[in-house]
Amino acid sequence: MQRDSTPVEARSGVVSGRVILVLVSSFVGAIIALGLVWAFLLPH
């Protein structure tokens, strides 16, 4: 039997999902930035 989540619990789930999304996107952006720096600045 599944209990209904209160609006506060639902909102906290949305917020935590958004925080995870921001963390993942910033992580991916950092990897892309490091790749670009490596590609352009390091001598080949």
Stockholm file with secondary structure:
# STOCKHOLM 1.0

chainA/1-44         MQRDSTPVEARSGVVSGRVILVLVSSFVGAIIALGLVWAFLLPH
#=GR chainA/1-44 SS CCCCCCHHHHHHHHHHHHHHHHHHHHHHHHHHHHHHHHHHHSCC
#=GC SS_cons        CCCCCCHHHHHHHHHHHHHHHHHHHHHHHHHHHHHHHHHHHSCC
//
